[in-house]
Amino acid sequence: MRHCFRVVRVVFLLVVFLDFCLGAEHVFAQTVPYQTMPYHSVEITNPSFEGTPQRDYPPLPWRSCDWTSTPDIQPIWNGNTQTPSDGKTYLALVCRGETGVFPLGSYESVFQSLPLKPVEPGSPFYGPVLKRDSAYCFFIDLCFPGPSSGSSSILSPAIFRLWATEGTNGCTPTELLWTSPVIDHREWRTYKVQFTPRQTAYFSLAFDCYFAQMPFYHGGIFLDNIHQQERANLLGKDTLVCYSRTYTLRPDFHTMESDGIIGQDTTGEQFVYQWSDGSWADSLLISQPGIYWVKASDGCVVYQDSIQVSFTECEDTFRVPNVITPNGDKDNEVFRFEGIGKENWQLQVYNRWGKLVYQSRNYQQDWSAEGLPAGIYYYHLAKTGFRSRTGWLEVLK
């Protein structure tokens, strides 16, 4: 199974408009037209480490750097109860504090050569993908295998390291780009990886498992689900709003901090938003029920969330007019109640002598006294489960 995602380059801290990368959908936020700001992207193939569970071989096109200590496609070990965070399989890397063959300890690593890209848009010349002094980021899910993973030698937590390499040989790491905290949790947690190559441009990325402390010891890490788009609690819980009122949706990144994204610090970051109605403002005014979503980009990673907004009748917002003027000026033409929905309200209207002149079992706020003379009328408005209303109305023509 082939998977890919794109990591987006940010130049001079400006947010570039690209596509949100989720399946076949593409949209990234922008603050300037993309034609005026060249961007570079990098594709990682099989970011969720999908393959046939087996020992000693990483899933293609990932390659192992040291065949004397090789990674595994999990889950395969007896006693390993960890399920994937995405897809059907994940990658296991270990580090060993052995003596003899590995007197200084050994640690497993994998790498992937990145596809070359044009050095400039439209150029026939191709070069390295990761550019010097350009910012990149992505998410990755990590956890600690623990002894019950099926290998009694994995006793201690380790750290995850990201390397960049020159040329296409990912087994010769050149620049350390990012190091995780100690991975000591048994459940999957999402980490935000941010890096900027400083030394030169690069062709490959390499991951390894390394010792969190000395002397060398037996440890390990599970890896899964490299991704660029992340679910986040930006809009809060589904909400209920009174009819005749509006509701403003505004992303709250303080709530996102509690979602367990490690390394996620939104302080001072500039975000650009796309809403479900296609708008790009930092908030969305809601006046109708429905499911609304937002996507927020910091120029490198896309966060998304959705919320269902429902409307209901509220006593304190119920308003009934006492006059309408159906004279063709398009102002106050119909008998309209504020604070109620359009569903299942029954309306009956009587003239001053008590004769029924209008009724509807599902009133749509559209009675204009058509064909009736000006004067005083009386109404009865009812709905199951709500207090009925009666009153008078003057029609002026």
C-alpha positions as a printed Julia matrix, in Angstrom:
397×3 Matrix{Float64}:
   0.0     0.0     0.0
   1.46    3.34   -1.0
   0.91    6.41    1.08
   2.39    9.84    0.78
   2.11   13.23    2.38
   3.64   16.58    1.76
   5.74   18.71    4.07
   5.54   22.37    3.14
   8.38   24.86    3.12
   7.89   28.23    4.8
   9.98   31.2     3.63
  10.67   34.2     5.9
   7.95   33.06    8.3
   5.17   33.85    5.8
   2.34   31.38    5.43
   2.16   29.84    1.99
  -1.05   28.72    0.37
  -0.92   25.11   -0.71
  -3.41   22.3    -0.46
  -4.59   20.59    2.67
  -3.18   17.16    2.16
  -5.78   14.61    3.17
  -6.38   11.78    0.75
  -7.23   13.43   -2.56
  -8.18   16.75   -1.0
  -5.76   19.65   -1.21
  -5.99   23.06    0.46
  -3.33   25.06    2.32
  -3.85   28.51    3.73
  -2.13   31.57    2.3
  -1.57   35.22    3.04
  -0.05   36.1    -0.34
  -0.74   34.71   -3.82
   1.26   31.54   -4.27
   2.51   32.75   -7.65
   4.62   35.36   -5.85
   6.21   32.9    -3.4
   7.9    29.73   -4.71
   7.49   26.76   -2.41
   9.21   23.41   -2.09
   7.58   20.2    -0.94
   8.9    16.81    0.04
   7.12   13.49   -0.37
   7.56   10.65    2.08
   6.34    7.33    0.81
   4.56    4.89    3.13
   4.46    7.22    6.14
   2.4     4.74    8.18
   4.92    1.91    7.7
   2.48   -0.48    6.03
   3.8    -3.9     5.1
   3.73   -7.61    5.9
   4.51   -8.1     9.61
   7.97   -9.68    9.82
  11.27   -9.47   11.6
  14.52   -8.01   10.27
  13.04   -6.0     7.39
  11.48   -2.52    7.29
   8.5    -1.87    5.01
   9.37   -0.64    1.53
  10.62    1.82    0.46
  12.2     2.31    3.89
  15.65    0.75    4.11
  17.65   -0.46    7.07
  21.06    1.05    7.73
  22.7    -1.8     9.64
  21.91   -5.41    8.76
  23.55   -6.62   11.98
  20.68   -5.03   13.91
  17.5    -4.69   11.91
  14.08   -3.12   12.47
  10.83   -5.09   12.43
   7.37   -4.57   10.98
   4.98   -4.98   13.88
   2.86   -6.41   15.39
   4.45   -9.88   15.21
   6.09  -10.69   18.56
   4.37  -13.03   20.95
   2.91  -10.94   23.72
   2.93   -7.69   21.72
  -0.54   -6.3    22.31
   0.1    -2.83   20.88
  -2.29   -2.03   18.03
  -1.32    0.38   15.23
  -2.25    4.03   15.56
  -2.91    4.06   11.8
  -3.31    1.35    9.2
  -2.41   -2.27    9.98
   1.3    -2.2    10.86
   3.98   -0.01   12.4
   7.77    0.09   12.78
   9.84   -1.14   15.73
  13.35    0.15   16.4
  15.57   -0.99   19.27
  18.89    0.0    20.79
  21.06   -2.52   22.63
  23.76   -2.15   25.22
  25.51   -5.35   24.25
  29.17   -6.13   24.72
  31.42   -8.11   22.43
  30.06   -7.61   18.9
  28.79   -4.14   19.8
  31.07   -2.89   22.56
  29.72    0.66   22.25
  26.11   -0.4    21.89
  24.02   -0.69   18.74
  20.93    1.18   17.59
  18.61    0.51   14.68
  17.73    3.05   12.02
  15.86    3.37    8.73
  16.09    5.89    5.92
  14.31    6.9     2.76
  15.74    8.65   -0.3
  13.5    11.51   -1.26
  12.43   12.07   -4.88
  14.35   14.88   -6.56
  12.52   18.11   -7.35
  13.13   20.91   -9.87
  15.62   23.41   -8.42
  13.19   26.15   -9.47
   9.57   25.96  -10.65
   9.6    24.88  -14.29
  13.35   24.19  -14.31
  14.64   21.08  -16.17
  17.32   20.68  -13.48
  16.62   18.61  -10.39
  18.23   18.79   -6.98
  17.88   18.0    -3.28
  14.47   18.27   -1.7
  15.29   19.62    1.74
  16.63   23.13    1.33
  19.04   24.88    3.63
  17.45   27.4     6.03
  13.92   26.34    5.05
  11.43   25.25    7.7
   9.63   21.89    7.66
   7.43   20.03   10.09
   5.17   17.01   10.44
   3.53   14.82   13.08
   4.56   11.32   14.1
   3.05    8.86   16.59
   5.49    7.27   19.06
   5.28    4.92   22.04
   7.45    2.72   24.27
   7.18   -1.05   23.61
   7.9    -2.18   27.17
   8.86   -5.69   28.25
   5.44   -7.13   27.34
   6.09   -6.32   23.69
   7.46   -9.86   23.42
  11.13   -9.03   23.88
  12.28   -9.18   27.49
  15.38   -7.19   26.51
  13.38   -3.98   25.89
  13.44   -2.76   29.46
  14.02    0.99   29.21
  12.64    3.91   27.21
  14.66    5.49   24.43
  14.57    8.59   22.24
  13.69    9.11   18.56
  16.11   11.03   16.34
  15.64   12.55   12.89
  18.66   12.97   10.63
  19.29   14.53    7.23
  21.86   13.01    4.89
  23.79   14.19    1.85
  23.63   12.12   -1.31
  21.25    9.18   -1.48
  22.96    7.07    1.2
  20.76    7.62    4.23
  23.08    5.53    6.39
  25.59    8.38    6.62
  23.74   10.93    8.76
  25.03   14.46    8.3
  22.89   16.79   10.4
  20.73   16.01   13.43
  17.42   17.77   12.76
  15.25   16.8    15.72
  15.35   14.76   18.92
  12.3    13.63   20.85
  11.85   13.65   24.6
  12.27   10.26   26.27
   9.52    7.99   24.94
   8.38    6.28   28.13
   4.61    5.97   27.54
   2.95    2.75   26.44
   0.07    4.46   24.62
   0.51    6.19   21.25
   1.17    9.91   21.51
   1.47   12.41   18.7
   4.62   14.51   18.45
   5.08   17.61   16.35
   8.46   17.51   14.6
   9.86   20.88   13.49
  13.24   21.34   11.85
  15.28   23.65    9.63
  18.37   22.29    7.85
  21.29   24.64    8.52
  24.37   23.08    6.93
  23.39   22.3     3.35
  20.64   20.77    1.18
  19.76   17.08    1.59
  18.47   14.09   -0.35
  17.38   11.7     2.41
  15.83   11.46    5.85
  16.79    8.88    8.47
  15.12    7.83   11.74
  16.86    6.04   14.58
  16.29    4.82   18.11
  18.94    6.02   20.56
  19.86    5.81   24.2
  18.28    8.4    26.48
  21.18    8.14   28.92
  24.51    6.41   29.42
  25.76    3.76   29.9
  24.22    1.88   27.01
  21.17   -0.22   27.79
  18.36   -2.18   26.12
  15.54    0.02   24.86
  13.12    0.53   22.0
  10.52    2.67   20.23
   7.43    2.0    18.11
   6.78    4.45   15.22
   3.62    5.0    13.2
   1.51    7.47   11.25
   3.72   10.26    9.93
   1.19   12.85    8.9
   0.72   16.52    8.24
  -2.93   17.06    9.08
  -4.03   16.7    12.68
  -7.37   16.57   14.39
  -7.52   19.21   17.12
 -10.09   20.51   19.57
 -10.33   24.03   18.16
 -14.08   24.71   18.27
 -15.12   23.04   21.52
 -18.16   20.83   22.04
 -21.34   20.75   19.95
 -23.54   23.65   21.01
 -27.19   24.73   21.18
 -28.19   28.27   20.21
 -31.49   30.14   20.58
 -33.29   31.09   17.39
 -33.02   34.79   16.48
 -29.52   34.85   17.93
 -26.24   34.41   16.14
 -23.24   32.41   17.27
 -19.6    33.14   16.48
 -17.15   30.29   15.94
 -13.56   31.18   16.73
 -10.71   28.63   16.98
  -9.28   28.34   20.48
  -5.74   27.01   20.52
  -5.72   26.84   24.31
  -8.13   23.9    24.08
  -5.89   22.3    21.47
  -2.98   22.3    23.93
  -4.88   19.78   26.05
  -5.28   17.34   23.16
  -1.97   15.64   23.92
   0.11   16.83   20.94
   3.66   16.77   22.28
   5.84   19.65   21.2
   2.82   21.7    20.16
   3.37   25.34   21.12
   1.05   27.81   19.42
   2.24   30.84   21.37
   2.97   33.66   18.95
   2.21   31.58   15.86
   0.25   33.1    13.0
  -2.57   30.95   11.66
  -4.61   31.22    8.5
  -8.05   29.64    8.44
 -10.41   28.08    5.94
 -14.03   27.56    6.97
 -16.65   25.19    5.65
 -18.32   28.03    3.73
 -15.08   28.84    1.91
 -14.28   32.0     3.89
 -10.82   32.83    5.27
 -11.57   35.05    8.29
 -10.44   34.25   11.84
 -14.06   33.63   12.88
 -17.37   32.51   11.38
 -20.8    33.95   12.19
 -23.47   31.22   12.45
 -27.17   31.91   12.0
 -28.39   28.5    10.8
 -28.09   24.99   12.26
 -25.58   22.63   10.71
 -22.14   21.03   10.94
 -19.3    23.49   10.46
 -15.58   22.83   10.13
 -12.39   24.85   10.16
  -8.87   24.13    8.95
  -6.02   26.16   10.44
  -2.55   26.28    8.93
   0.58   27.66   10.56
   2.3    27.36    7.19
   3.67   23.93    7.94
   0.94   21.82    9.5
  -2.83   21.81    9.1
  -5.15   21.41   12.08
  -8.84   20.66   11.61
 -11.96   20.43   13.72
 -15.73   20.37   13.27
 -18.72   21.27   15.41
 -22.47   20.76   15.19
 -24.52   23.87   15.95
 -28.22   23.32   16.71
 -30.91   25.93   17.24
 -33.89   25.8    19.58
 -36.79   27.98   20.66
 -36.05   29.95   23.83
 -38.63   31.78   25.91
 -36.48   34.84   26.45
 -35.91   35.34   22.71
 -39.52   34.85   21.56
 -40.84   38.05   19.93
 -44.24   38.61   18.26
 -44.95   41.73   16.18
 -48.28   43.52   16.61
 -48.4    45.15   13.19
 -47.5    44.26    9.59
 -47.62   46.48    6.49
 -48.06   44.34    3.35
 -47.98   47.28    0.95
 -45.33   46.08   -1.5
 -42.36   48.01   -0.13
 -40.67   44.75    0.99
 -40.46   45.99    4.57
 -42.49   44.28    7.32
 -44.54   42.48    4.68
 -45.29   39.21    6.54
 -46.22   38.01   10.01
 -42.84   36.83   11.31
 -42.07   35.53   14.79
 -38.58   35.99   16.2
 -36.99   33.26   18.26
 -38.69   30.23   16.69
 -37.74   27.75   14.02
 -39.72   26.95   10.91
 -40.67   23.4    11.82
 -44.0    22.14   13.22
 -45.5    25.43   14.41
 -49.25   25.62   13.84
 -50.79   29.03   13.21
 -54.45   30.04   13.11
 -55.57   33.61   12.32
 -59.1    34.95   13.0
 -60.77   38.22   12.04
 -62.45   40.5    14.58
 -65.71   38.51   14.35
 -63.99   35.2    15.18
 -63.96   33.77   11.67
 -60.94   31.63   10.77
 -59.23   33.38    7.81
 -55.91   31.5     7.74
 -54.33   28.34    9.16
 -51.16   26.32    8.66
 -49.95   23.12   10.32
 -46.32   24.0     9.5
 -46.09   27.76    9.47
 -43.24   29.13    7.35
 -43.38   32.74    8.57
 -45.0    33.88    5.34
 -48.57   35.08    6.06
 -49.16   38.51    4.49
 -52.95   38.87    4.86
 -53.24   38.51    1.11
 -56.82   39.08   -0.07
 -57.91   40.38    3.34
 -58.75   43.94    4.33
 -56.72   46.04    6.74
 -57.79   45.79   10.34
 -57.33   43.88   13.61
 -56.76   40.11   13.56
 -56.2    37.54   16.3
 -53.73   34.64   16.17
 -53.13   31.35   17.95
 -49.61   29.85   17.65
 -48.94   26.35   19.01
 -46.31   23.61   18.95
 -46.15   20.33   20.83
 -43.93   20.67   23.86
 -44.04   24.49   23.9
 -46.35   27.04   25.46
 -48.93   28.28   22.96
 -49.28   31.97   22.2
 -52.35   34.05   21.47
 -52.59   37.74   20.71
 -53.71   40.41   18.28
 -52.17   41.83   15.13
 -52.96   44.96   13.15
 -52.71   44.83    9.36
 -52.03   48.17    7.65
 -52.34   48.49    3.88
